[in-house]
Amino acid sequence: MVINEFPQVVTIAGNDSDGSAGGPADLHTFFTRNTYGMMILTAAVAGNSHGITAAHQMPTEFIDAQFKAIADDFAIRAAKTGMLGTVEVIENVVANLKVVDFGYLVVDPVISTKHGNTLLEPDAVTTMKDKLLPLADVITPNFYEAQILADMTIGSSADQIEAAHRLQGLGVKNVVIKGPHDNFGAEALVRDFVLLEDGESFWLEAPYIATDRINGTGDTFAAVIVSELALGKTVKQAIETAKFATHRAIAKEIAVGHQYGPINHWQLLTDME
């Protein structure tokens, strides 16, 4: 047996106590996509399908220890970031990423929840843009996060394209700008714009699904990309797979929780069988 031959990935994120989002959603995804997932805990969140009631940031010394423990023993092929929360945590994670070799980096810029809870301090947005984004191979902001990071209002497909170029201008190699659920009032599609490092661009679209079972959607999308990259797929292939695998997980909903429940990660197994 060759040690560390099996594809290994890691999420650098917070833990949601209800298992629907953050690190738990990433770990669910890694498992279903045939990669071995690990986690570097940055925060712990107390919450359920109704909302978040408390949150606690991990000390940076503990984050350092987790980075070292994983880097000393495992062969990480790809990593993703999720909830980082503060300037201090972002700077700490950036410093560690510059030391370890974790392969590809996918940044899911977690800024707020669907309940409206803020998960990133306002002054930390600038730190994320200046220090973390230049390290990213792929960034996957949702419609609202993209507007904050690109410092513009996105009111049309043309604006999505402009936002992608702005983020690429910050140093990100490959950008996915997710569209609004109503496709700017045109039709019930969700259209995501993808801008690759080599200049190629394209749209990915899927029908909008009216459901409250959407917790962990962004985490899952980014985590599928991480797994696909670890399995040797190209960035384009990884993004395309993430779009349609995540759509399946939303479409085949499960009734867990009373309000914003989790998506169905078992559906991610569909094309892995």
Buried (B, 14 or more C-beta within 10 A) or exposed (E): EEEEEBBBBBBBBBBBBBBBBBBBBBBBBBBBBBBBBBBBBBBBBEBBBEEBEEBEBBEBEBBBEBBEEBBEEBBBBBBBBBBBBBBBBBBBBBBBBEEBEBBBBBBBBBBBBBEEEEBBBEEBBEBBBEBBBEBBBBBBBBBEBBBBBBEEEBEEBEBBBBBBEBBBEBBBBBBBBBBBEEBBEEEEBBBBBBBBEEEEEEEBBBEBBEEEBBBBBBBBBBBBBBBBBBBEBEBBBBBBBBBBBBBBBBBBBBEBBEEBBBBBBEBBBEEEE
